[in-house]
Amino acid sequence: MADANNDILKDDSSNRVPSAPGKPEKINEGKREVTIEWSTPVNNGSDSIIDYEIQISLLNSNKWQTVPNKQMKRDTAGSTTCKILQLKENKKYLFRVRAINSSGYGEFSKESDIIKVHSLSIIPPPSEPPRRPQNLPTDETTITLNGQQHKVDFRDLLLLNSNLGRGAYGQVEKWQHIPSGTLMAVKRIPFTVNGTEQKRSLTDLSIIMRSVSCPFVVTFYGSLFRESEIWICMELMSTSLDKFYKSAYANNLPLKEKVLGKMVYCILSALYFLKTELKVIHRDVKPSNMLVNRQGAVKICDFGISGNLVDSYANTKDAGCKPYMAPERIEGPGSDQYTTASDVWSIGVSFVEIAKGKYPYSRWTTPFEMLKEVVDGEPPHLSHSDFSNEMCDCINSCLQKRAENRPSYPDLMQMTFIKNYKNEDISDYVCRVLDTMQL
């Protein structure tokens, strides 16, 4: 890494050097170390980026120093993710980065938020199962509906539809809380003696309980433990995007780009929340796990096979729905570790499907056919003749065969297609489609 005071590469022509990268953000933490991530510059200047300079400063010191190579762990020189090692315990740091191309150093990013280094790792090792939640739900519990708490037991709930759908490891039903009249979706997950299934049950419950602050994840109301089952009570959405888009095209109501843009933004926001706030990767991103309601809200659900991120990596690459798996999860290079780039691929496949109205691959009958088409074949894509350049650039970038070439969540959030439509109100269109469905 070049020295911070090195002026050799400076150039008076500012448009030849890269613009400022995105503000660094902490995505993981370990003992005396943090992992930061930033988005690539909007403008690379006259040439491609060859490296990044990362600078560090103790809070209130006003002294910036370049982080030496021996104190960093990175995949490649141009990577936008970096682990900073050998930090001092209980100290508060700031970070900033700038890109380098053949013409010189670019502009510095904005300073990161204050990052405090702890003495112990806050992320459990990947072999450790999710911790059993405190106060495991019982026949009687407290649920929160519309900001008000209600003490309920099983007798306060009325079954309305026993076949609302299925999650990764549980049946989803439609129930009503009789005292308040609130409709809710209830996922019933068998709590068996099988260790793997217990882990999945507790993972699903733990993640949705900790996601109540995110508007792009289905809202958790409360949970019950009844007859060896965990009942997860959550908001009732209208339908999933796989059923939604099929009805839309069947009734000559194709999804316009502003609708697709808002949907992509919502799913990206949910996955970014999971990564940054909970340190987990979803691992089962697909249209059937994306839900929509009449208010135009789009949310993600089903966390039974989500995995902990440790140093930005997850394990067990065969978890999830294979038709939406990234190539590296089908045939990895001798390692079971992968990153959120795999979920970015799944976003791409999902929205090529939703945009075109059909699944982009042929339906496989054998694992060999799947491996040959996904790993060896050309990736799905949107055509510039059918969709705008902005939409094609966004969705097609998610479908780069090599994981390191796919954009990060912050990169995607900065793309024109997402920024144009993230505040779009799609409720009128959603209601028109929902009115054609028998729900």
N, C-alpha and C positions, 0 to 999 in steps of 0.2 A: 504494500500500500504506500502511495506517495506521501511525503511529509507535508504537513499542513501549511508550512511556510515556503514551500517550493514554488517559485514563480516562473520556472522554465517554460511551462506549457501555457502560460497566460497569453491571451490574444485580445487585441483591442477591438476586434470585430465581435460584438457580443452575440450576434446571431449565428456564429459558427460553433459556439460551445453549447452544451445542453442547458435547458431551462431547469428550474428547481424540481427535484423529486417531491413526492408527497411526504407529509409529516410522518416521521417514524412513530410506530405504535408498538407497545409491548404485546406480544402474543403468547409468551410462555415465560415461566420463571422456575429456576432451580436454586440449589444452594450456591450462593455467591455468583450467580449468573442470570442473565436475562436474554431472551430472544426477541429481536425487534424486526419489524417488517415495514417497508415503505413502497409506494407505487412509483412506477417509472416516470420520468419527465414527460410532459406533454410534447416537448420538442427536443429531439436528440441533437440538434445542431447540424453541422456539415457532415457528420459521420456517425456511425453506430457507436453506442456506448461500450467502452472496453473495461470499465471498472467503476467502483464507487469508493469514495473516501468517507469514512465514518468518524465523526468526532464526538468526544465525550467531555462533559463538564460537571463538576460537583455543584450542587445547587448553591447559588449565591456567591460562587467563587469568581465568576466572570472570566474564567480561564478555560479555553478550549484546547484540547489535545487530540491528535489523531490516534485512533486505536491501533496499536501495532498488530501485525499479522499473528504473532504468537498468542495474542489475547483474543483471537477471533476463531470461530469455526463456521465455515461457509461451504456450500456445495460447489460453487464455481465463482470465478472472479466477478462476473456480472450479476450474481444472484441478488435479489431484493429482499432476502431474509438472512439474518446473521445472528449467531449466538455470541454474546460478549462474555468472556470468562474472567475469573480472578478479580471480581469486584469486592469492595469492602462491605462487610456486613452492616446492615442498618443505616447505610448511607443513602442519600437521595441524589439521583443523577438526572442530567438532561442529555439528549442525543440529537445530532443533526447529521445530514448526509448531503453529499453532492456527487454528481456524475462526472465522469471523465471520458472524453473522446480524443481523437488524434489532434484536435485543435487546442485542447486545454481543459481546465477545470470549469465546470458549470456553476450555476448559482446554488447556494446552500438552501436546503429545505427549511421549513419552519422548525423551531425547536419542538422536541417531543414534550408530551406532558411529563410531569415529575414522576420518576420511576424510583421506587424505594426497593433496595435489595435486602432480602430476608436471609436469615441464617439457615433456614431449613427449606427443603423443597415443598411446594404446596401441591404438587401433582403426584398422585400415587403411581408406582411403577405399573407397566402394562399388564403384568401377571396378576396384579391385585384386583379382585372383584370389587364392584361398587360397594361402598359402605352401606349397611342396612340403615335406611332412614330412621331418624329419631321418631319416636311415637308412631310405630307401625300402625296403619289404620285398623280399626276394629268395627264391629257392628254399629257402634255409635261414634260419631265424629262431628267436627264443625266444618261447614263449607261456607265459602264466601260467594255470594250472588249479588251482583250489582252494587258492590261495595259494602254490603251488609252481611254479617255473620249469622248463620243459622245452625243450631244444634239439631242434627238429624240422626235417624237410624234407618234401617232398611224399610221399615213400614211407612216412611214418609215418601217413598219413591214408587211411581206407577210405570210399569212397562208399557210402551206404546208400539215399539217395533223391535223385534228380536233379531232382525237381519239387516241392520244398517250397513254393515260391512265387516271386513276383517283387517286387523293390523298384522304386523309381522308375526306376533305371537299371541294374539288375543282376539276374541269376538267383540265387535262394537255394536251397541244397541241404543235405541232411542228411549229415554225415560223422562218422566216429569216429576219435579219436586212439588208435591201436592200443596203444601202450605203457601208457597210463593207463586205457583203456577209456572215456574221456570222450566223450559225444555232443556235437556242436556244430552250429550253423548256420553255413554258409559262404556269404557273398555274393560272387559272382564278377562283377567289374565290368571290362568291356573298357577298357584303357588305350590309347586311340587317339591319333592325331595331331590329332584334332579338339580345338581349344582349349576349347570349351564342355563337351565330355564329360570332358576331363581335369579341368577345374575341378570338375565334379560329383563325379567319383571322389575327388579329393583332399578336397573338402568333407566327404563322407560319412566318409572315413577319419579326417580330422582331428577331427571332432566326437566320434565314438564313442571315439577314443583319449583325448580330454580329459574324457570323462564317466564314467570308471571309478569315481569317488567317489559317483556318484548312484545310489541303489538303484531309481530309477524309469526308468532308461534301460538297455537291454539291455547286458549286461556284455561288454566287449571282451577277447578272449583274446590275439590276436596277428594278424599279417598276413603274407602271402606275396606275392611277385611272380613269376608263372609264365606263360610263353608269352603275353606282352602283356596279362595280366590281373592286377588286384589281387584277392587273396583276403582278405576280411575274416572272420576267425574269431571267433565270438561265441557266447554261451550259447544253448542250444536251448530255446525256449519251446514250450508245448503247441499253441497255435493263436492266431489273431487274433480280435479281438472281433466282427468281422463274421460269421465262421463260427460263433463261439461263441453269439451271441444267436439266430441262425437255428436252430441245433440245440436250444437251450433251449426256444424256443417250439414247435418241431416235436414235442418230446417232453413237452409240457405241464409245463415247468419254468420258468415266467416269472421274470424277474429281479426280486427284491424291492428295495425302496428301500435297504436297508442294503448290498446288493451294489452297486447303482448308485452310492451315495454313496462307497463305498470306491474304486470304479473312477474316478470323477470326481476324487477327491482325488489318486490316483496320477498321473493324466495332468496335472493342474494342477501338481503338484510337479515333474514332469519339465520342463514348459515354463517354469516359474519358474526352475528351475536353468539351463536354456539361456539365459534372458534375463539373469539376474543374474551368473552365473559365466562364461559363454562369450560373452555379448553377441551372441547369434544368435536368430533367429526361425525356427520350424520350417517354416511355409508349406505343409505338406501333412498337416494334422491330419485324420484320418478313421479309422473303425473298423478298416480293414485295416492301419493302421500302429500299432494298439494291440494288444499281445500279452499273453497270460495263461498261467500255468503251474499245476501241481497244488498248489503251495504257496500259491496265492491271490495271487501277485504279479502286478501289472499294470504293464507297461512300454511305453514308446514306442520306435519304431525308425524307420529310413529317413530319413537326413539329406541325401540327395543334392541337394536343391534348397533347403536351408536358406540363409538370407541373413544377412549381417552387419548388426547394428544400429549405426547411426551417429546419435548424438543421439536415440536411441529410435526411429529410422525405418529401414525397409528399403526396397529398391527392387525393380523388375521385378515388377509386380503380376500378371502373367499366369502366374507359376510356381505349380504345384500342381494339385490335382484340382478341376475347376470345380464339380461338384455340392456341394462343401463350402465354396466361396469366399464371402467376405463381399461384400455389395453394393458397397462402395467398391473392391474389387479387380476387379469386373466392369465397373464404370463409375465410374471415379474422376473427381474434379473438376479435370481437367487436370494432375494430378500423378501420377507413378508411385510416390510415397512413401506408406507406410502403416505402422501400428504393430502391436504384439502384440494390439491389439483385434481384428484380423482373425482371429488364431488363437482368440481367445475366441469369436467367432462360430462357427468350425468346431467347437469343443467343444460348443456348444449344438446345432447341427445333428446332430452325431454321437450325442449322448446322448438327443435326442428320438427318433432312429432306434432306438437300442438299447432305450430304455424302452418304445416302442410296438411294436417288433418289425418295423418296416418303414420304408423311407426316406420322409421327410415330404413331399417334393415329388413331383410327377408326373415321369415320365421324359421328358426333352426329346429332340426329334429335330432341332432347329435351335438355333443360338446365340440367335436372336431370342426363342424360347420361354423359354430360360433367363433372358435379360435381363429379359423382361417379368415373369416370376414372382418372381425373386429381388429385382430392383431396384424394380419397381413394385407387386408384390403384398404381401400380409400375410406377416410372418415365421412360421415354424413355432412351435408352442408346446405345452406340456403343459397339460392341462385340470385345474382344481382338483377336478373331480368324479372324476377317475381317480387323482390323485396328491396327496400332502400339500402343504399350503401352503408348507412349507419347501423341498421339492424344486422346486415350480413357480417359486417366487421365484428360486431359484438358476439353474436352467436357462433360464428365460424371460428373465432379466436379460442373459444372454449373447447374446440374439437381438434386441437393440435395433437398429433399422435404422441409426441414426446411431452411428458408431464411438465418439464421445466420450461417449455415454450408457451404454456397456457398462462393467461393473466391471473393475477391474484384477485381476491375480492375487492380490495381498494382500487386496483386497476380497472376492473369492470365498472365499479361505481362511478368512475370518472369518464366513462365513454359517453359520447353524445347521445346514443340511443337511450341509455338509462337516464341521463340527466334531463332529456327532453320530456320524458313521460312519468317520472317518479311521483309527481304531484297530480297526475291525471285522475279524474273522478270517473270510474268505469261502472258505477252502480246501475245506471239506466240500461246499458247494454247487458250487464249480467242478469238483470231482472227479466229482460226480454227473452234471453235464452232459458233461464230457469222456468219461465212460464210455459215453455214447450215441453218440459220434462214432467214425468209423473213421479213426484217426490212425496 
